[in-house]
């Protein structure tokens, strides 16, 4: 499978479709099993608060993977992402009642040689940036 987005049709400033990801504690428990990261702060409120967190928090890599879906959905092929990196700037706090939502948007910020583009992502939860310097390099058709 290859990217369905054409390099020739993309310009710097092209916006990717934004996505909103609901995050419930069950998602975090499922991610614990998938990733092998069973750190108790991701599913036990009492422990999370004992170590100074406001509540249970999502795994950083869970948040990063969710943000990455904006890029893979747009490109049409997860294999088109050749590089992806970020810094975790604020935790996604997931209260028992209501959970949390992460809003992710993206924009093409560079066109590179070899039919590649750089996409910069913005991820927010409750008005706070949860990822910073979030960038993906994508191989386009």
Secondary structure as GFF3:
##gff-version 3
##sequence-region A 1 141
A	DSSP	three_ten_helix	7	9	.	.	.	ID=ss1
A	DSSP	beta_strand	15	23	.	.	.	ID=ss2
A	DSSP	alpha_helix	25	35	.	.	.	ID=ss3
A	DSSP	three_ten_helix	40	42	.	.	.	ID=ss4
A	DSSP	alpha_helix	45	50	.	.	.	ID=ss5
A	DSSP	alpha_helix	60	75	.	.	.	ID=ss6
A	DSSP	three_ten_helix	78	80	.	.	.	ID=ss7
A	DSSP	beta_strand	81	88	.	.	.	ID=ss8
A	DSSP	beta_strand	100	112	.	.	.	ID=ss9
A	DSSP	beta_strand	116	125	.	.	.	ID=ss10
A	DSSP	beta_strand	128	129	.	.	.	ID=ss11
A	DSSP	beta_strand	131	139	.	.	.	ID=ss12
###
